[in-house]
Amino acid sequence: MTAAQRLAELADLAEGTDMSLATRRLMDLCDEYDALAAFRQEAMQLRAAYNLDRGLGAAELSGERGQAYAQRVRDLLGRIRAQGVPADTEGATPPGAPLYLGQGLVKHFRSRGHRFSLGPIDLELKAGTITGVVGENGNGKTTLLRQVAGLLDHDEGTGLYPGAGTDPYAIRGGIAWIPQRNARWYGTLLQNLRFTAAVHGLKGEANRERVEHTLHRLGLTRFRDLTWNELSSGYKLRFELARMVVWRPRLLVLDEPIANLDLQAQQLFLQDLRHLASSRRNPVAVILSSQQLHEIEAIADTIVFLKNGKVAYSGGANAFDRDRTTNVFELKADADRARLQQALAHLGGVDLDDTGLLWRITTPRTLTSRDLLHAVTQAGIEVGYFRDISTSTRKLFHQDP
């Protein structure tokens, strides 16, 4: 996204009601362009004020308070525009540059008569992209992530980190790893962020500025002086993300990061991941595992689906099953099989599968979601849930091994 496009995005946000997103993206814009350095402090202060003014867990600020923040965003945006659109410059790592290359990765496990093998797997992680690793439990997701993070050796194949050299310490120094269960930490959130930044070479004023920026950008302003026991699980995760991104890693590896978050927290976390990955100044390669398939498919560029330790699919999130001959839909409706069959009989070639929670409907590819919904609603059947999963790897969950 160019500077002009970013400015247009912010102009649209400033006319809406999502000031959380508007203040975050305004900080991102000022941080990524040296020509806008004079506005960084003001953008950060605006975001900090918003964080403190908005009630914990509350909806967007509305009425006069919300409009006041929208006007402040518009005013700052107007002064940025008056200065002129900044020149687009390349980041420290060019977007699309490969940061991890795995070829033929294999890992074997043997324990008390049980054997499990993961792979072979080919994997490429590029700067500015998000890769989602999905599949049922026990199929090797965490094992793969630990290999990528350099925490687990592979038995076969090669794993390379282009641009990071061959020194294991230097390679690990560019990788941020967030496990599913985070270790307890001591002291305040602010103290831990300052310590982490210092360990990675940020000292003095540079340390303070980067920590403050990260706190406010990730919505942790009001929690800066809290300890482990005073934070919810959702904000502990946001702290872990802050502790990782405060030193600008090249590769971010997350194991089931949204498993214990509510829907709103999931959406906010994934939205921030998308923006962090696509940073113009410091694009990051992100790889994460999750059981929340629809949410991951919505933000990922690439999906890797593991089944019984093998790759059932690896490719674009929007490219799955393009050569299919059927469409597949999920439906929850107030109707039994006989009534649904009667409603859909005239469409032809429709197969119903009762999963216990909802109906899984397979149709010829020529039959669209509009056709299906029209037939169901015309029969007077009330629909509680409907989703087209024709191009979703969710279909692989229902296939026999």
N, C-alpha and C positions, 0 to 999 in steps of 0.2 A: 504494500500500500504506500503510495507516494505521499509527500507532505501535503499536497493539494487535496488528495483524497482524505487524509486524516483530518484536515481542517473542515472538509465538507461533512465528515462523520460527526465531528464535534458540534457543528452548527445544527445538525439534525437532533442530536442528543439534547442540546441546550433548549430546543423548542418542545421537548417532551417532558416526562416526569421522572425519569430514571437518573437522578442526580448522583447516585452511587456510581453508576457506570460513567457518567459525564466527568465527574471529578477524578476518577481513576485514569481515564483516557487522556484527560488534560495533563495530568502528571506525566504520563508516558510520553506524550508529544514533546513536552518541554525537556524531558530527560534525554531524549534521543537525538536532539539537534543542538549542536553547540551554539548556533545562531540564536537560540531561544534561552540561553543560560540565564539571562537577566530575569526571566519569568519563572524560573524553577521554584524559588523560595515562595513566591506568591501562590503558585499552583499547589504547592505542598501545604501551605497554611490553610488554603481553602478546603482541601481534602481533610485536614486534621479537624477543622471546625465542623465540617459535616459529620465526621465520625463521632464527635462528642455530642453534637446536637440531636442526632438521630437516636431514638431510644433503642436499647439493646433488644434485638430480635423483632423490632418494630418494622412496619411497612415503610415505604418511601415517605419522606416528608411531604405534606400536602398543604394546600391553602397558602396563606401569606408566607409562611416559613419556607415552603418548597419553592415558591416563586422568587423569593429573595436569593436563594442559592442559584436558581436558573439565571437570574439577572447578573449575578456575580460571574458566572461562567461566561455569559454572553459578553460582558464588559471586558474580561481578560482576553477572550477570543478576538474581540474587535481590535484591541491593541496589538495583538500578535499579527493579525491580518494587516494592520496599518504599517507594521514594520516590513512586511513583504514575506512571501512564501519562502521558507528556507530551502537551500539547495539540498537535494537528496544525496547523501553520502553513504558509502558502503560501511557495514558494521565491521567490528573486529574479526568476526567470522562470517564469510559470505553466506547468505541464505542458500540452502541447498547443498552446502559442502558436506561430504560424508564425515561423520564423527565416530562411527563404529561400523566395522565390517566383519560379520561372522559368516564363515563358510563351513558347511558340513559339521556343525556343532553337535556333538553327541555326549551324553552323560549317562553312565550306568549306576544303578543302585542295587545292592543285594543286602538283605537283612532278614534273618530268621526264615529263610526259605522263600521270601518274597523278592521278586525281581521286577525292576522297572527301568526302562530306558527312554530317555528323551532325545529325540532327533532322528535323523539328521535335520538340522535347521540352517537355512541361509537367512541372514538378517542384515539389513542396511538401515542405519539411523542417520538422518540428515539434519543439519542445522535448520531451525525454523519449522520442523515438522513434529507431529505427535503420532506415536505408534501405540495402538491398543492391543494388549494381549488378553484374549478371552478364552473361555472354555470352562468345563465343569471342574469342580474341586478334584485335586489329586492327579491332574493331567500334565503338570510340569511348569505352570506359569511362574511360580516363585523361583524354581530352579533356573529357568531361563533368565529371569531378571537378575539373579545373583551372579550368573555368569557374565552378563553384560556389565554389571557394576564392579567386576573384578574381585568378587568375594568368594567365587567358587570356580575351580579349574574345570575345564572340559576334558573328556577322555579322548576325544577325536575331534578333528577339525581345527580351524584357526580363528582367533578373534583379534582384530587389529583396531587401533585407534589412530586413524590418519591425523597428522598434524600435531600429535602429542608425543612423538618420539617413541623410544623403546624402554625408557626408564620406568619401572613399575610405580615408583613413588610419584613421579611427575604425572603419570597416567591417572592414578587414583586421585591426585590432587585436582583433577578437572571433573571428577564425577561426584554428583550429589545423590545419596541413597536415602530414601525414606521407607523404612520397613512398615509392615502392617501394624505391628505393636512397637510403639516408641518407648525408649528407655526413660526412666524418671530423671529429671534434672533438678538442680538446686539453685537457689538465688532467685532473682527476678527475671522476667522475660527480657527486660532491657539489658541487664547485666550479661545474660547469655548471648544476646545478639552482638553486643560490643566485643565479648570475648571471641566469638566465632569470627567476626570480621578481622580482629587483630591477628588471630592465628593464620589467616589468609593474607596477611601483609598490609591490611588497612590500619593505619595509625593516626593519632591526633585528629585534626579537623576532618580529614578524609573519612575516618572511622565514624565520627559523629554524624556527618552529613549522610553517609550511606545508610547507617542504621536508622536515622530519622526518616529518610525517604522510604525505606522498606516497611517500617512500622505503620506509617500513614497510608502508604499505597495498598497494603494488605488488610487495612481496617483494624489494626491492633492498637490504635492510639490510646484508648481508655484502659487497655490491659498491660501497659508497659511496666507497671510496678507490681504486677501480680506474680504469684508463685505457682508451681505445679498444682498444688491442692486447690487453688482458687480459680482454675480454668476448667471449662467444660471440655469434653473430648473433641468437639468440633474446633474450638479455639486452640487446643493443643496441636491439632493437625495444622492449623494456619500458622502457628508458631514454627512448626517443623519446616514448613515451606519457606517461611521468612528466614529461618536459620540457614537454609540451603541457598536461597537466591541472593542473600545479602552479599555473597562473595562472587556472584556471577559465574556459575559453573558452565562447562561446555555441554555436559550430558546430565540429565535429570532422570533418575530411575525411581519409580514409586510402585509399591506393592499394595494393592487394594486400598488406595487412599480414601475412597468415598464410602467404604463399606458401612461405617457407623454414623454417617451424616444424614440429616433430614433432607428433604427434597430441595428446599431453598438453599441450604448450605452446600449441597452437591453442585447445584447450578452455578453458584458464586465461585466455588473452588475451581470447577472446570473452565469457567469463563476466564479466570485469572491465569490458568495454565495456558490457555490458547493465546492470550496476550503476551505472556512471558516467552513462550516458544517463538512467537513471530516478531519479537523485538527487532527493530532495524539495526540498532547499535550492537546488541549482543544476542543474536538468535541462538536458541538452545534446542538441542534434540531431546525430546521427551518420550519416554516409554513407560507405560503404566499398565497394570493388570486390574481387572474389575469384573464383578458379576453383573453390574448395572449396564447391560449390553447396549440398550437404546441410547443412554447418555454418552457412552464412550463412542459409539458410532457417529454421534452428532458432532463431536469435536475432533475425532481422529482423522488423520490423512491416510493411514495404513492400518489394517486389521490383521493380526495373526491369530488364527483359531487353532488351539491345540486340542487334540482328541486322542486319548490313549498314548500320549507322549509323541504323537506324530502331528505334522502340520496338515490340518484339513483344509485350510485356506490361508493364503498370505498374499495380500494385494491391496488395492485401493478400497477405502471404506465405501465408496459408491460404485464399485465395479464388480461386486460379488454376483455371480450367477447371471451374467448378461446374456448368455446363450440358452437360458432356460426355455422350456416349452410350456411351463405352467406358472401361474401366480399363486401365492399363498397369503391368506388373510387370517387374522385372529379376531374373534367376535365373541362378545358376551352379551347375551340377549335373553329376554324373558320368554323363552320358547323351548319346547322339547324337540327331539330329532324329527319326529313326524311332521310337526308344524314347519320346521325349517326346510325340510325336504320338499314339502308342498309349495312353499314360497319360492324356492329356487329351481323347481323342476323344469320350468320353461327355458332356463338358461342353458341347460345341457352340459354334461361332462363335469358336474360339480361333485366333489367328494367331501363328506363331513367326518371329522375326527373329534370325538369328545375327549379332551385332555383331563377332565375332572374339574377344571376351573373355568375353562372357556372352550369355544368351538374353534377348531383349526380347519379352515376351508381351503381346499385346493381346486383351482379352476383352470380352464384353458387360458393361455397367455392373452388371448384376444379379449378376455372378459376383464373389465376394469373395476376398480374400487367403487366408482360411481354406479356401474351396472349392479353390483352386488348390493350396495346400500339401498339403491332404489327399489330393488326387488323385495328386500327385507322390510323396509318401511311401508311400501305399498300393501304389504300383507298385514299391516297393523302391529308389527312386532317392535317393541321398544328396545332400542340399542343402548347398552350401558358402556360399552367399550368397543373400539374398532381400530385395527392397525394393519396396514399393508406391510408384510414382512418379506415380500418377494425378493428384494435385494438386500436383505439383512442376514447376517450370519447366524441369527437366532434359529434359522431353519436347521442348522447343523446340530442343535441341541436335541432335536426330535428324531434324528436319524440313528439307525442301529449302528453299533460299532463295526 
